[in-house]
Amino acid sequence: MHTSSRKSAKNYALTAYIAMDSPHLDWSKCPLCGKENQCALEIEKLTGQSQPPCWCVGQEFPQELLEQVSVQKMACICLQCLNKSKDERE
């Protein structure tokens, strides 16, 4: 992944994390498909139990995938949508 794409993915994750206090979104749902996104930060917030690093920490998100999420729905993208995006690019 190019540095600019990596930087955009990090900016997306940071923006999503900062916005997690929004009462208007279900942060446990993927903004693309609506399924559970398994976000460790959200699980920890809901349960109060410490979680291991989120599955997304070591992932690279294609810029095209990130651009599909509006700022108003900036919750974590699920692994299934990430894998589907990667499969479509190959």
CYANA upper distance limits for C-alpha pairs under 8 A (distance plus 0.5 A):
  1 MET  CA      5 SER  CA      6.74
  1 MET  CA      6 ARG  CA      6.89
  1 MET  CA     60 GLU  CA      7.91
  2 HIS  CA      6 ARG  CA      6.77
  3 THR  CA      7 LYS  CA      6.51
  4 SER  CA      8 SER  CA      6.60
  5 SER  CA      9 ALA  CA      6.69
  5 SER  CA     61 PHE  CA      8.48
  5 SER  CA     62 PRO  CA      7.48
  5 SER  CA     63 GLN  CA      6.37
  6 ARG  CA     10 LYS  CA      6.79
  6 ARG  CA     60 GLU  CA      7.44
  6 ARG  CA     61 PHE  CA      8.25
  7 LYS  CA     11 ASN  CA      6.63
  8 SER  CA     12 TYR  CA      6.57
  8 SER  CA     63 GLN  CA      7.59
  9 ALA  CA     13 ALA  CA      6.75
  9 ALA  CA     60 GLU  CA      7.66
  9 ALA  CA     61 PHE  CA      6.46
  9 ALA  CA     62 PRO  CA      8.21
  9 ALA  CA     63 GLN  CA      7.65
  9 ALA  CA     66 LEU  CA      7.76
 10 LYS  CA     14 LEU  CA      6.62
 11 ASN  CA     15 THR  CA      6.51
 12 TYR  CA     16 ALA  CA      6.54
 12 TYR  CA     66 LEU  CA      7.80
 12 TYR  CA     74 MET  CA      8.48
 13 ALA  CA     17 TYR  CA      6.57
 13 ALA  CA     76 CYS  CA      8.07
 14 LEU  CA     18 ILE  CA      6.63
 15 THR  CA     19 ALA  CA      6.60
 15 THR  CA     74 MET  CA      8.19
 16 ALA  CA     20 MET  CA      6.71
 16 ALA  CA     74 MET  CA      5.84
 16 ALA  CA     75 ALA  CA      6.17
 16 ALA  CA     76 CYS  CA      7.40
 19 ALA  CA     74 MET  CA      8.14
 20 MET  CA     27 TRP  CA      7.25
 20 MET  CA     75 ALA  CA      8.05
 25 LEU  CA     73 LYS  CA      7.47
 25 LEU  CA     75 ALA  CA      8.21
 26 ASP  CA     75 ALA  CA      8.32
 27 TRP  CA     42 GLU  CA      7.16
 27 TRP  CA     75 ALA  CA      5.82
 27 TRP  CA     76 CYS  CA      7.59
 28 SER  CA     36 GLU  CA      6.13
 28 SER  CA     37 ASN  CA      6.20
 28 SER  CA     38 GLN  CA      7.15
 28 SER  CA     39 CYS  CA      6.94
 28 SER  CA     42 GLU  CA      6.79
 28 SER  CA     43 ILE  CA      8.24
 28 SER  CA     75 ALA  CA      8.11
 28 SER  CA     76 CYS  CA      8.20
 29 LYS  CA     34 GLY  CA      5.67
 29 LYS  CA     35 LYS  CA      5.75
 29 LYS  CA     36 GLU  CA      5.07
 29 LYS  CA     37 ASN  CA      5.78
 29 LYS  CA     75 ALA  CA      7.61
 29 LYS  CA     76 CYS  CA      7.89
 29 LYS  CA     77 ILE  CA      8.46
 29 LYS  CA     78 CYS  CA      8.33
 30 CYS  CA     34 GLY  CA      5.31
 30 CYS  CA     35 LYS  CA      5.98
 30 CYS  CA     36 GLU  CA      6.59
 30 CYS  CA     37 ASN  CA      5.66
 30 CYS  CA     75 ALA  CA      6.83
 30 CYS  CA     76 CYS  CA      6.27
 30 CYS  CA     77 ILE  CA      5.29
 30 CYS  CA     78 CYS  CA      5.85
 31 PRO  CA     69 VAL  CA      7.16
 31 PRO  CA     73 LYS  CA      6.37
 31 PRO  CA     74 MET  CA      7.33
 31 PRO  CA     75 ALA  CA      6.41
 31 PRO  CA     76 CYS  CA      7.56
 31 PRO  CA     77 ILE  CA      6.82
 32 LEU  CA     68 GLN  CA      8.13
 32 LEU  CA     69 VAL  CA      7.56
 32 LEU  CA     77 ILE  CA      7.40
 32 LEU  CA     81 CYS  CA      7.84
 33 CYS  CA     81 CYS  CA      7.89
 35 LYS  CA     78 CYS  CA      7.95
 36 GLU  CA     78 CYS  CA      7.46
 37 ASN  CA     76 CYS  CA      6.89
 37 ASN  CA     77 ILE  CA      6.69
 37 ASN  CA     78 CYS  CA      4.67
 37 ASN  CA     79 LEU  CA      7.45
 38 GLN  CA     42 GLU  CA      8.41
 38 GLN  CA     43 ILE  CA      7.83
 38 GLN  CA     55 TRP  CA      8.44
 38 GLN  CA     78 CYS  CA      7.55
 39 CYS  CA     43 ILE  CA      6.75
 39 CYS  CA     54 CYS  CA      6.61
 39 CYS  CA     55 TRP  CA      8.03
 39 CYS  CA     76 CYS  CA      7.24
 40 ALA  CA     44 GLU  CA      6.53
 40 ALA  CA     51 GLN  CA      6.45
 40 ALA  CA     52 PRO  CA      7.58
 40 ALA  CA     53 PRO  CA      7.19
 40 ALA  CA     54 CYS  CA      5.24
 40 ALA  CA     55 TRP  CA      8.06
 41 LEU  CA     45 LYS  CA      6.65
 41 LEU  CA     51 GLN  CA      7.98
 41 LEU  CA     54 CYS  CA      7.52
 42 GLU  CA     46 LEU  CA      6.59
 43 ILE  CA     47 THR  CA      6.44
 43 ILE  CA     48 GLY  CA      8.37
 43 ILE  CA     49 GLN  CA      8.37
 43 ILE  CA     51 GLN  CA      8.01
 44 GLU  CA     48 GLY  CA      5.63
 44 GLU  CA     49 GLN  CA      5.71
 44 GLU  CA     50 SER  CA      6.15
 44 GLU  CA     51 GLN  CA      6.40
 45 LYS  CA     49 GLN  CA      8.25
 53 PRO  CA     57 VAL  CA      7.35
 55 TRP  CA     59 GLN  CA      8.04
 56 CYS  CA     79 LEU  CA      8.30
 61 PHE  CA     65 LEU  CA      7.26
 61 PHE  CA     66 LEU  CA      7.37
 61 PHE  CA     82 LEU  CA      7.33
 62 PRO  CA     66 LEU  CA      7.07
 62 PRO  CA     85 SER  CA      8.13
 62 PRO  CA     86 LYS  CA      8.06
 63 GLN  CA     67 GLU  CA      6.67
 64 GLU  CA     68 GLN  CA      7.27
 65 LEU  CA     69 VAL  CA      8.02
 65 LEU  CA     82 LEU  CA      8.05
 65 LEU  CA     85 SER  CA      7.17
 69 VAL  CA     73 LYS  CA      6.79
 69 VAL  CA     74 MET  CA      6.55
 70 SER  CA     74 MET  CA      6.62
 77 ILE  CA     81 CYS  CA      7.18
 77 ILE  CA     82 LEU  CA      7.45
 78 CYS  CA     82 LEU  CA      6.87
 79 LEU  CA     83 ASN  CA      6.54
 80 GLN  CA     84 LYS  CA      6.56
 81 CYS  CA     85 SER  CA      6.60
 82 LEU  CA     86 LYS  CA      6.79
 83 ASN  CA     87 ASP  CA      6.58
 84 LYS  CA     88 GLU  CA      6.69
 85 SER  CA     89 ARG  CA      6.91
 86 LYS  CA     90 GLU  CA      7.13
